[in-house]
């Protein structure tokens, strides 16, 4: 895992939506290749993704970006728990790093930011969902103190049905 000392994390601004959309599409194409329909992944439009992120940034959700040398290289989205979890449990909805920068500390800096912000907001735990077949992400989460909590489901997405696990961690 890389050194996150050269990574700065800040709240996302509306003007970050374009790069967030591009990062999400690149990350999905890499992460979900072989798990989702190739035509669906190839047809993903970064501009449409950016429009969705622009709306999310302007809304009540929290989105943060990581910058290395002034360039946005990843993002995290988090907030209230959306599952059947206690109100004291937050959730990480999405965390993606430009695939070329995975393993450089960007993801760790983003996750540390989200965990600290959720804890500062009064949450005592958090959950997230991860593709069961995504061993890289699952290992990343375990290194960060997340553990499978026994909840899993099949989720229809992009013309496929993906098996996902829920992970949980106590917040500091």
C-alpha positions in Angstrom: 0.0 0.0 0.0 1.3 3.5 -0.9 2.1 6.4 1.3 -0.9 8.8 1.6 1.3 11.7 2.9 1.1 13.4 -0.5 -2.7 13.1 -0.7 -5.0 15.9 0.3 -8.7 15.2 0.9 -11.4 17.9 0.7 -15.1 18.3 0.2 -16.1 17.8 -3.4 -17.3 20.9 -5.3 -19.7 20.9 -8.2 -16.9 21.5 -10.6 -15.4 18.2 -9.6 -18.3 16.3 -11.0 -16.7 15.8 -14.4 -13.5 14.2 -13.1 -15.6 12.1 -10.6 -17.7 10.8 -13.5 -14.6 9.9 -15.4 -13.0 8.1 -12.4 -16.2 6.2 -11.7 -16.5 4.9 -15.3 -12.8 3.9 -15.5 -13.0 2.2 -12.1 -16.3 0.4 -13.0 -14.9 -0.8 -16.3 -11.9 -2.3 -14.5 -13.6 -3.6 -11.4 -16.7 -5.1 -13.0 -15.1 -6.5 -16.2 -16.1 -10.1 -16.3 -18.9 -9.6 -13.8 -21.2 -7.3 -15.8 -22.2 -7.1 -19.4 -19.3 -5.8 -21.5 -21.6 -3.7 -23.7 -23.1 -2.1 -20.6 -19.6 -1.2 -19.3 -18.5 0.1 -22.7 -21.6 2.2 -23.0 -21.1 4.0 -19.7 -21.0 7.7 -20.3 -18.8 9.8 -18.1 -20.9 12.9 -18.8 -24.0 11.2 -17.5 -22.2 9.9 -14.5 -21.0 13.5 -13.9 -24.5 14.8 -14.0 -25.6 12.3 -11.3 -22.6 13.3 -9.2 -23.3 17.0 -9.7 -26.8 16.4 -8.3 -25.4 14.4 -5.4 -22.8 17.0 -4.5 -25.4 19.7 -4.5 -27.7 17.5 -2.3 -27.6 16.3 1.2 -25.0 13.5 0.6 -21.3 14.0 1.4 -18.7 13.6 -1.3 -15.0 14.1 -0.8 -12.2 14.0 -3.3 -8.5 13.2 -3.0 -5.9 15.2 -4.8 -2.3 14.3 -5.6 -0.3 17.2 -6.9 -3.5 19.2 -7.3 -5.2 16.5 -9.5 -8.4 14.8 -8.3 -7.5 11.1 -8.2 -10.4 9.5 -6.3 -13.6 10.1 -4.4 -15.7 8.8 -1.6 -19.5 9.3 -1.0 -21.0 8.6 2.4 -23.7 9.6 4.9 -26.7 8.1 6.6 -27.2 4.3 6.7 -29.6 3.2 4.0 -30.0 -0.3 5.2 -32.0 -1.6 8.1 -29.3 -0.4 10.5 -29.7 1.7 13.6 -29.8 5.5 13.1 -26.3 5.6 14.8 -24.8 3.7 11.8 -23.5 5.6 8.8 -22.7 4.2 5.4 -20.0 4.5 2.8 -21.9 4.5 -0.5 -19.0 4.5 -3.0 -15.2 4.8 -3.0 -13.3 4.8 -6.2 -9.7 5.7 -7.2 -8.4 6.2 -10.6 -7.2 2.7 -11.5 -3.8 3.9 -12.4 -3.4 5.2 -8.8 -4.7 2.2 -6.9 -2.3 1.1 -4.2 -0.8 4.6 -3.8 -2.6 5.6 -0.6 -5.4 7.6 -2.2 -8.1 5.1 -1.2 -6.8 4.9 2.4 -6.8 8.7 2.6 -10.4 8.9 1.3 -11.6 6.1 3.6 -9.9 7.7 6.6 -11.6 11.0 5.8 -15.0 9.4 5.5 -14.6 7.4 8.7 -13.4 10.4 10.7 -16.3 12.6 9.3 -18.9 10.0 10.1 -17.5 9.6 13.6 -17.4 13.4 14.1 -21.1 13.5 13.0 -22.1 11.2 15.8 -22.2 7.8 14.1 -20.7 5.0 16.1 -20.5 2.5 13.3 -20.6 2.3 9.5 -21.5 -0.2 6.8 -20.6 -0.6 3.1 -21.4 -3.0 0.3 -18.7 -4.8 -1.8 -18.8 -7.2 -4.7 -18.2 -10.6 -3.3 -15.8 -11.4 -6.2 -13.7 -8.2 -5.6 -10.9 -9.6 -3.5 -8.8 -6.5 -3.9 -11.5 -4.2 -2.4 -12.4 -6.7 0.3 -8.7 -6.9 1.4 -8.5 -3.1 1.4 -11.5 -2.9 3.7 -10.2 -5.6 6.1 -6.9 -3.7 6.4 -9.0 -0.6 7.3 -10.8 -2.4 10.1 -14.0 -3.5 8.3 -15.4 -6.9 8.7 -18.1 -8.9 7.0 -21.2 -8.7 9.1 -23.0 -11.8 7.7 -25.5 -9.8 5.5 -25.3 -10.5 1.8 -27.6 -10.2 -1.2 -27.9 -10.4 -4.9 -28.1 -7.0 -6.6 -29.2 -6.5 -10.1 -26.9 -4.0 -11.8 -26.0 -3.3 -15.5 -27.7 -6.4 -16.9 -26.1 -8.7 -14.3 -27.0 -10.0 -10.9 -24.0 -9.3 -8.6 -23.5 -11.0 -5.2 -22.5 -8.5 -2.6 -21.4 -8.6 1.0 -22.0 -6.0 3.7 -19.0 -4.9 5.8 -19.2 -3.1 9.1 -16.8 -1.3 11.4 -17.0 0.5 14.6 -16.0 4.2 14.3 -13.4 5.8 16.5 
